[in-house]
Amino acid sequence: MTAGIVAITGPDSDGELQDLAAWLRGEDELRGRVQLFDAVVVGVTSNSAGVFCRSLFAWLRRYREGRVSLKVKRSGAAEELELDCGPASDAEQVLGAVQGFLDKA
């Protein structure tokens, strides 16, 4: 199981990133792993990536019409995965990309 971080950025009108951080902190598996800087930063593993993606897409569908950008960094690696997604994006496809990237040797 590989760990990494996901940085979520997007337009922050009306404190949307703060709302997203609070939303993600409500997930038991993510509690204590969510920080807010100029982006929402979440510590994830390939196991907790499913909870992260489901929660992110629930928030996107409920509160946001625009898109957010995800930048995933795997612990101990220099490479990054960058994804743009919105409420109509395929959550399972994003989850597969994040898990595949975290599990990449």
BELTA-V775302 format. One record per residue. N is the residue number from 0. SS is DSSP state (helix for helix, strand for strand, loop for the rest). Layout:
n: [N;N]
ss: [SS;SS]
//
This chain:
n: [0;1;2;3;4;5;6;7;8;9;10;11;12;13;14;15;16;17;18;19;20;21;22;23;24;25;26;27;28;29;30;31;32;33;34;35;36;37;38;39;40;41;42;43;44;45;46;47;48;49;50;51;52;53;54;55;56;57;58;59;60;61;62;63;64;65;66;67;68;69;70;71;72;73;74;75;76;77;78;79;80;81;82;83;84;85;86;87;88;89;90;91;92;93;94;95;96;97;98;99;100;101;102;103;104]
ss: [loop;loop;strand;strand;strand;strand;strand;strand;strand;loop;loop;loop;helix;helix;helix;helix;helix;helix;helix;helix;helix;helix;helix;helix;helix;loop;loop;loop;loop;loop;loop;loop;loop;strand;strand;strand;loop;loop;loop;strand;strand;strand;strand;strand;strand;loop;loop;loop;helix;helix;helix;helix;helix;helix;helix;helix;helix;helix;helix;helix;helix;helix;helix;loop;loop;loop;strand;strand;strand;strand;strand;strand;strand;strand;loop;loop;loop;loop;loop;strand;strand;strand;strand;strand;strand;strand;loop;loop;loop;loop;helix;helix;helix;helix;helix;helix;helix;helix;helix;helix;helix;helix;helix;loop;loop]
//
